[in-house]
Amino acid sequence: MFKNMIRGIMLAQAASAARRTLRYLSDRDLDDMGLSRSTFVEGVVESVKADIDANIADQPMSKVIRSAINPNLIGAG
């Protein structure tokens, strides 16, 4: 259950980051990558989903949490 919650948060963050990134990409940039504005966010989310499924499916929860936390930001703020 907790893994599913972490997975959902990671996918939501990926979608949010993709939408922000999309603002800075021209149609030509997207075309060069073989993407369009309508498929970019979905493509990023699917890529992250595949990566998550391949890497954390059988991992212990402590390792999943460590992989989701940026060590450079621990204690910042």
Secondary structure, 3 states (H helix, E strand, C coil): CHHHHHHHHHHHHHHHHHHHHHCCCCHHHHHHCCCCHHHHHHHHHHHHHHHHHHHHCCCCHHHHHHHHCCHHHCCCC
